[in-house]
Amino acid sequence: MEAYRDHMRRCIALARRAEGRTAPNPMVGALILRDGQVVAEGWHEGPGLAHAEVDALRRLEGSAAGTTLVVNLEPCCHHGRTPPCSDALIDAGVARVVVGMVDPNPRVGGKGVRQLRDAGVEVVLGVEEARSWQLNRDFVERVQALVDSGELDPEGFAPGAYEPEPEAGSPTRFVVISAPRTGSDELCSLLDSHPEILCHHELCNVDGVRYALSQRDTGFCLGTTEARDADPVGFVHRAWREHQGARAVGFALARRHPEFVFRDVIADPGVRKIVLRRRNRLETFVSELLARKERRWTHDGASPCELTKIKIEVELELDDLRAYAEQQDAFYDRVTRALEARGQAFIEVDYEDLLEAKTQARILAELGFNAAALEGLRGTTPKRKPDALEESIANYDQLARQLAGTEFEAELDPRTPRLAPSPARGRPENPGELETRRARRGQMLATVAPDASGDKGR
């Protein structure tokens, strides 16, 4: 992904050539690489005109077969004023598509990236995502406002159409809402360690990442990725419904997950909301860069990779960090405003406090458990000394000088505790009790790999 950062920044610069002329469409730029060299560039000039991908293809001399296309917003796959860009890329023989950000428009629900992958095109997501988001912030917020107000409904995904009112005795439903790399995996693992709580991880991840369900025992499979993508909201309700006797069941919902799932969950007053943040923005930013560099979220990157230092161009790093922090703040502001507007109660938790007894007690109380339930969190894990940021950033000394006197200076040496999940995951030590639990939970496979996406809405 490092190889495409400069190319993505060039796409953003190309997109800005039409600034002020594309509304209500987003600004989009694209370029085509052959053997690592730029051979064509294009951008979207305005409504009804060629999209950036098609404009770049038209400017290309020779065949596009085997090339790489870089674009700051996901290629569309629907017929609007112009034909689908995904079809054009597939027909042209493009081998790889590098995308800055997934489109926020919920009507297509990720079909663009999924269509490309189904056709054998490699898709790389999230390169310079914060800058891509910043470029089209007005467009993104306009789409999100339409979704939140109900004016923009994804076809076939009517909120509230999937599930009747919960029956008496049914489990508490909950969701952990967070931005990426803010500790949702640790919180889900902690909750899942309780014998009466079933916590899936990210059911609707849009990054083409591993499909992590409950880590208890062998977990159990809710269905195929295809079934989930055909009806994501229904799939979420199925996860709540198939609770295997637990008193509380939930999952993690993160930024970049499908808009229509967000809207359905946020609009449902019966779902308890835990909003998880991480105070240290620099650590979160570095953590996400490392995760992307190591391809931790991709199908072929499910196993640990060798840790390599990130080499960041220091003259651009502060701008990158500020764009990332701005994107994170906008996400949380939107979530909390939407919940407050609906009069819904929610709790906010910091990653740094997850192992504090009072924090765990607050979370359990939100899920309907009393203080005695703390004893059930057998997966409470020891604090581990964090890796120093110097170990992750190749140009740390330059970065430290650049951040001196800024709002991020105090975050350079935070010594934030990392949470190390215990091998037992909170399972009982008694083998007989473990077998009883396994029989109750079921013996099914636990891993499925999801696909990503969104669509332009241009």
N, C-alpha and C positions, 0 to 999 in steps of 0.2 A: 503493500500500500504506500510505502514511502516513495516509491518510484513515480507515483501519480500525483503527488501533492502539487508540484509546480504546474503540471498540466491542468489540474482542477482550478488552480488560481487563474490560469489563463482563460479557462471557460467562464469563470466569473467576470473577468475583465471584458470578454467578448459580450456576455449578457448585458453588461452595463451600457453597451453602445446603443441599446434601444430603450434606455431608461426614460420613463415618462410617456412611452408610446405603447406599451404592452397591456396596460390595464384593460379589463380585469384579469388578464392572463399574467402569469409570472414571467420574470426575466430569465432566459435560458440561453446558455452558450454551449457549444460542442466542438470537439476537434477529433480528428482521426489520426491514429498512429500506425505506421507500418515499420516494423523492425526498430521500434523505439523512437522513430522520427515523425514529427508532425507533417502530414501530407495534405491535410485539408482542415478548414475551420468554418464554422457557421454560427448563426445566432437567430433567435426569433425576433422578427421586426414588429409584430403586432397581431391582433385578432384576425383570423382568416388567412393569414400568411403562413408560409412554411415554418414548421417547427425547427428548432436548431439542429436536430439530428438529420432531418431531411435536407436542410440547407447545406450542411457539411457534406452529405453524400452527393449532392448535386455539384458541388465545387470540386469533388475528388476527380483526379485524372486517373483513369484505369479502374480496375476492379477493387471492390472493398473486401473481397474474400480473404479471410484470415487476419483482418485488421482488428485493432482495438479502438472503440469509440469511448470518449470521456465526455460526460455531460453532468451539469450541476443539479439537475432534477430528473427524477425517474422517467423513462420513456412512457408515453401514453399507450394505451392498448384499446381505446374506444374510438368510435366514429363521432367526431364533432363537426367543426367546420372543415377539418382536414382529416385524412385517413390516419389510422394508427401508426405511430412511429415504430412500435415493436414489430409490426409486420414488415415494415420497410427494412429494418435492420436484419431480420431473419432472412428475408428474400435476397438481401445484398450479400449475405454470407459473412457478416461481421462475427468474429470469433469470441470477442470479449467486450463487455460493456462495464465501464467504471462509473458509478453513480455517486453524486455528492450527498443527496438526501432523498428519502422516500417522499412521494407526494402526499400531502395531508388530505386530499379529497377522498372521502370515504366511499364514494359510489362504486369504485372499482375494486377496492379492498385488496390491493396488492397483485392484481392480475398482470400488470405490466412485467414486473420482474419474474413472476412465476411463468408467464408465457415464454419469456426468453429462455429461462432455464429448461423448461419442458422441451424446447426446440434444440437444446444442446449448447446454448450460448452461455459462457461463463459470465457471472455477474459479480462484481466487487462493489460492496455498499459502504457508505459512510466516510469516503475520503473528503476531508475538509468539510465535514457536515456542518459545523458551527458557522463557518463562513458562508456556506450555501444557504443556511437558514437565515442568516443575517441579511443576505442579499434580498431575499423575498419575504422578509418578515411581515410586511403589510399584507401580502397575498395569503400567507399562512394564517395570520390572525383573522383575516376576513373569512376564510373558509371555516376556521374553528368557531368563529362567532355564529356563522350560519348553522353549523352543526349543533352548537349548544342551544340555540334558540329553537331548533326543530325545523327551521326553514329548509335545511338541506338534509334530506333523509337518504341513506343508502338504499337502493332498490333491493327489496327482499329482506331488509333487516329492520323491521319495525320494532322499536324499543317496547318491551313489555309483552311482546306477542309470543314469547317462548314458554313462559312459566307461570302457572297459577300462583295464587297466594300460598306461601309455605303452610303445610299442614302442622297441626299441633304435634309437638315432639320431634319435628324435623330439626336438623342441626343448625347452629348459627352459621350464616354465610359471611365470609369476610374476604377482603382483598388488600394486598400490600401494594400501595401506589408509590412508585419511585422513579428517579432518573437512573440510567445505566451506571453501574459501578458504584452504587451508594450503599451496598450491603444487603440487598433483598435476598440473595442466596443464603447469607448467614442467618438472617431473620427467619426465612422459611425453614431452614434446617433446624433452627432452635425450636420453632413451634412444632415442627414435625416430630421432634423427639418426645413430645408429650403423648402418652398412650391414648388420649381422647381427642387429639387434634390431628387432622389430616391436612397438610399444607403442600399443595403442588407448587412447582416453581413457575416458570414462564410458559403458560399455555399458548400464548399468541405472539411469540417473539417474531419480529419482522426482519431480523438480520440474517436469516438463513442459519440460525443457531441450533445447537442441540435442544432437543425437546425434553426438558427436565421436569419430571413429575415428582410425586412424593418419593423421598429417598428411604422411607421406612421399608425394611426387609427388601424384597425384590421390587417393590412398587407394583403398580398395575397399569395396564394400558387402556386408555379411554377410547382409542380408535386410531385410524390412520391419519396422516397429514392431509390427505385428500378430503377426508370427511370433515376435518376441522376447517379447511379452507373453503369448503362448500357452504358451511354454515357456522362461522366462528362464534356468534352469540349463542346459538343453540348448543354448541360444543361446550361453552363455558357453563351453561346451565346444567348440562349433563354431568360436568365435573362436580358441581354442587350436589346434584341429585344422587350420584353414585358415591355416597359417603362412607360406605362400609361400616356403618355403625358408629362413626365418630360423632362427638358432641359439637364440633366446629370443623368446618371445611372451607378452604380458601386457596388462593393462588396469588402470584405476583403479576402486576400489571405495570409496565414501564413505558416511558416516553418512546415513541416510535412504534408502539403496538397499535393495532387498527383503531381508527377513530370511532367506528360504530360500536366496538366493544367498550371503549371508554365511555361513550355516551350512555349505553345501556346500563353499565355498572354504576356510573355516577348518578343516573336518574332513579335508580332503585333504592328506596329508603330502607329496604330490608337487608341491604348488604352493609356490614360494618366496614369502615374505611380506616386503614392505618397508613398515614402518609410518612414515608421514610426519607430522611434527608441525610446528607453528610456535610458537616460544617466546613471541612477543609476542601475548598474547591480545587486547589492546586493538586492535591493528592488524587482527587476524583478524575481530574483532567489527565494526569499522567497514567492513572490506572486504565482509563479507556484507551489511551494511545497504545499502551502495552498490550492490552487485550486484542486490539485490532492488528497490531504488528505481528503478534504471535498467532493470529487467526484462531483465537480460542472459540469464536462463535460460529465458525464455518464447519461444514460437514467433515472436511478432512483435517480439521484442527481440534477435534474433540479431546485428544490426549495432550498432556503437557508438552510444551516446546521449550527449547533452550532459551533462557533469558538473555536478551541482548540489549545493550543500551540504546535508547532512542537518541538519534541525532536530530536535533531541531535547529532550524536556522534562527539564531538568537535574535536577529533584528526583527523577526516577525513573531517571536514567541509571545510577547506581552499582548499583542493584538489578538493572537489566537486564544490566549487564556481569557481575555476580557470578552471575546465573542462567545466562548464556551460558557462562561459564568452568566452572561446575559441570557443565553438560551436556557440554561438551567433555571434561572430565576423566573423567566417567562412561563416555563412549564409549570412550576409550582404555584405561581400566582394564578394561572388559569384554573388549575385543579381546585385550589382552595376557594377561589371566587365562585366557581360553579357549585361547589358544595354549600357554601354559605348562602348563595342565592336561592337554593332549594330548601334552606333551613335544616340541612342535615348535620348531624353531629359527626365529628371525626377526631382522631387524635394524631398529633404530630410527634414523631420520634426521631432522634438523631442516632446515626450509626455508632458514633463514639460512645453512646450510653447503653448499648444493647445488653451488656453483661451486668448492668446495675440492677439490683433486686427491685428497686422502686420502679424502674422502667419496665421490667418484665411484669411486675404486678399491674401496672397501668394497662399493658397490652392484654393480659389475661382477663382483667376486669371488663375491658371493652368486648371481649369474646364471651362474657358471661360466666367466668370462673371466679371463685373466691381466692383469698390469699393462700389457702392451703394448697392450691393447684401448683404453686411454685415448686413443690416437691416433685411434681411430675415432669418438670423440665430437666430430665436427666442428661440432656445433651448440653447443659451449660458448659461452656468451654473456657479454658484458661486464656488469659491475655498473652499474646506473643509479641515480643519486641518487633516493631515494624522495620522493614527494610528502609534504610535511609534513602532519601530522594537522590543522593549522590550516586547510588548504585543503579538508578534507572535513567538518569539523564546524563548524556555524554558531555554536554556543555554546561554543567552545573555551575561552575565558577562564573562564567559569563552571564548565565541566567540570574544568579544571585545579585550580581551588580545591576542588572537591568531592573530587577524587581525591588531594589532598595528604594525605600520611600514611597512605594505604592501600597495599595490596599492588600496586596498579596504577600508582603514581606514576612509577616508573622507566620505564614503557612509553609515557609521553606523548611523549617525544622520542627514539625509539629509533634513528633513522637506519638502519633495517633495509634492506639492499640489496634492490631489486626485480630480478627476472630478466627481461631483455628478449630474447625469442627472436630469433635472427638470421634475416634474410630467407631465407637459404639452407637453414635447417633441417638443416644438416649434409650437404646433398647434394654430390656430387662436382662439381668445377668443370669437369671434362672432359665436354663435351656427349655424346660417344660413350658414356662410362661411364654417364651419366645415362640415356640411352635404353636401354642394356642393363638397367639396374635397373628402369626403368619396364616393360619387356617382361616381366621376371621377376615383378614385383609385380602386373601386370595393370592395365588401364585401365578402372576402374569408378568410378561415382559415389560420393562420400564422405559425403554428409549425409543423415540421416534424423532426424525429430523424434520424441522419445519422449513417453509419457504417464506420469502419476504415479499412485501411490496406496498404499493399505493399507486395513484395515477395522477396525471397532470391536471385534469380538469380544464384543459386549454381549449 
